[in-house]
Amino acid sequence: MGKFKFTTEFEINASQKMLFPYLSSASGLAQWFADDVNIDEDKVFSFIWDDEEHKAIKAGQKLNQWVRFEFLPEMEEDKEDPSYIELKLDVNDLTQTLFLQITDYSDLDDAEEQQELWENLVLTLKELIGGR
């Protein structure tokens, strides 16, 4: 089964500097993105949803701009085509409005379900930072 690339974007009333730790650190992500997030001595992130653990590495980041988590393969076919989540902060030069752009590359193929999932997650994030 192939993977699907889902991209969405949300306006957030916050500064990049204030928001970025919520996107890039285990403690920040644990507050809105997953039930719990831990990081081990090898810098492998453990994302826990519904008592299931999914391990990922931080495949790249640029401070206050973007971060990408690549999930470690759970099956043989995942080795060639790993799932990932990329969280990117983009400022509109004209209005100075901050947008969170999310790219979710995974087995989930229902765009409507993905949109609803991310809307709920980002709503939690906005309530957390007061960035409605």
C-alpha positions in Angstrom: 0.0 0.0 0.0 1.4 3.4 -0.9 1.7 6.4 1.2 -0.1 9.7 0.9 1.2 13.3 1.3 -1.3 15.5 3.1 -0.6 19.3 3.5 -2.6 21.8 5.4 -2.0 25.3 6.9 -3.2 27.2 9.9 -2.9 30.8 11.0 -1.5 31.2 14.5 -1.3 34.4 16.5 2.1 33.8 18.1 5.8 34.6 17.3 8.0 32.0 15.6 10.4 32.1 18.6 7.6 31.4 21.1 5.9 28.7 19.0 9.0 26.7 17.7 9.7 24.8 21.0 6.2 23.4 20.9 7.0 21.9 17.4 10.5 20.7 18.0 11.0 19.5 21.6 9.7 16.4 23.2 8.2 18.4 26.1 6.5 20.8 23.7 5.1 18.1 21.5 3.8 16.1 24.5 1.5 19.1 25.4 -0.5 19.0 22.2 0.6 16.5 19.5 0.7 13.1 21.2 -0.4 11.5 24.5 3.3 11.5 25.5 6.6 12.2 23.8 10.0 11.0 25.1 13.5 11.2 23.7 16.3 8.7 24.5 20.0 9.1 24.7 20.3 8.4 21.0 18.0 11.3 20.2 15.2 9.0 19.1 11.7 10.4 19.8 9.0 8.1 21.1 5.5 9.4 20.2 2.8 7.7 22.1 -0.8 7.7 20.9 -3.5 5.4 22.5 -0.8 3.3 24.3 1.0 2.7 21.0 4.6 3.8 20.6 6.0 5.2 17.3 9.7 6.0 17.1 11.1 8.8 15.0 14.2 10.8 14.5 14.5 14.5 13.9 15.6 14.3 10.3 16.2 18.1 10.1 15.3 21.5 11.4 16.0 25.1 11.0 15.7 27.1 14.2 12.3 28.9 14.5 11.4 27.9 10.9 10.8 24.2 10.4 11.3 20.7 11.8 10.9 17.3 10.2 10.4 14.0 12.1 11.0 10.8 10.1 9.4 7.7 11.6 11.5 4.6 12.0 10.4 1.7 9.8 7.9 -0.6 11.3 7.7 -2.8 8.2 10.1 -3.7 5.5 8.4 -1.5 2.9 8.8 1.5 5.2 12.6 1.4 4.9 12.4 2.6 1.3 9.6 5.1 1.8 9.5 6.3 5.5 6.6 8.2 6.9 7.3 11.7 8.1 5.7 14.9 9.6 7.1 18.3 8.7 6.0 21.4 10.6 7.0 24.7 9.0 6.5 28.2 10.2 5.9 30.7 7.5 5.4 34.5 7.9 3.4 36.5 5.3 5.7 39.4 4.5 2.9 41.8 3.8 0.7 41.1 6.9 3.3 39.6 9.2 0.8 36.8 9.9 2.3 33.5 11.0 1.2 30.3 9.4 1.9 26.7 10.5 2.2 24.5 7.5 1.9 20.8 8.1 3.0 18.0 5.8 1.9 14.6 6.9 3.3 11.7 4.8 1.8 8.5 6.0 -0.5 5.5 5.3 -3.6 7.6 6.1 -5.4 8.2 2.8 -8.5 10.0 3.9 -7.9 13.8 3.4 -11.0 14.8 5.3 -10.1 12.7 8.3 -6.5 14.1 8.2 -7.8 17.7 8.1 -10.1 17.0 11.0 -7.3 15.4 13.0 -4.9 18.3 12.4 -7.6 20.9 13.1 -8.2 19.4 16.5 -4.4 19.1 17.3 -3.8 22.7 16.2 -6.8 23.9 18.2 -5.2 22.3 21.3 -1.9 24.0 20.4 -3.6 27.4 20.0 -5.4 27.1 23.4 -2.1 26.1 25.0 -0.2 29.2 23.7 -3.1 31.6 23.6 -2.6 32.1 19.9 -6.2 32.0 18.7 
